[in-house]
Amino acid sequence: MKIQHIPCLEDNYSYLIVDESTKEAAAVDPVEPEKILEAANSHGVTLKLVLTTHHHWDHAGGNEKIKQLVPGIKVYGGSIDNVKGCTDKVENGDKVSLGADVNILALHTPCHTKGHISYYVTGKADEHPAVFTGDTLFIAGCGKFFEGTAEQMYQSLSVTLGSLPKTTRVYCGHEYSVKNLQFALTVEPDNLRTQQKLTWAQNQRQAGQATIPSTIEDELETNPFMRVDLPEIQEKVGCKSPVEALGEIRKRKDNWKG
């Protein structure tokens, strides 16, 4: 499978997932549908479906338009998330296939929104899997707790996403990496991996390049929100449990001016 990122709005990412043997494609959060169609046409692929991570307009706002532009396209979204233009509601564990080799698994990852879905995508046996995490997991960060609790975010990040294969490539909904890594160093100033990744991310951005994808392994090493099981992290933020530490780190991030 091929994955192409498409920068949208100010700092959003939409994605095109392509099954190479059939040239069928899925669009993830196509907020600017014309850009998606342009990319699909330039690669000679046929758009078959839309995967919506959550109901916020900067992710679901292009669904109605893409349905006009591609009659009959299926639009998937979380069953309790009230996604605009949704034709097929998905729940945790639901499976969708694309073309001959691409399989998509819906993972319920609530907190940012109640019905937020991340999509775990596998291709041929020799290809690394990918996960599209919307606004639940960012590179070195996580989404704001708009509709949920620290307990839910802990389940979404550490249990659901954290248990995916470590080689899984992480494609998130926004380009926030530099700021997130700078904040991560306020929690763990001595984390060498985070220092290295920040330097790399700054260089990428200066060169006009994206910082995605990351990997689950990378996030477990550099993302403070996914490291709350470590006693030393809990101690650094004055907490006694992973969930409490996650809530505290989120509160600090919300108040951090950077």
Protein Blocks (a to p, Z undefined) as FASTA:
>chain_A
ZZddddehjlpccdddddfklopacdehilblmlmmmmmmmnopacfbdcdfblcfklmm
mmmmmmmmmghiacdddfklopghiabdcdehiacdehjllccdddddehjbmklccddd
dddfkbccdddekjmbcghiacddfkbcfklmmmmmmmmmmmpcfklccddfbdcklmmm
mmmmmmmmmlmklmmmmmmmmmmmmnopafbdcdfklmmmmmmklmmmpmklmmmnopab
fklmmmmmmmmmmmpgZZ
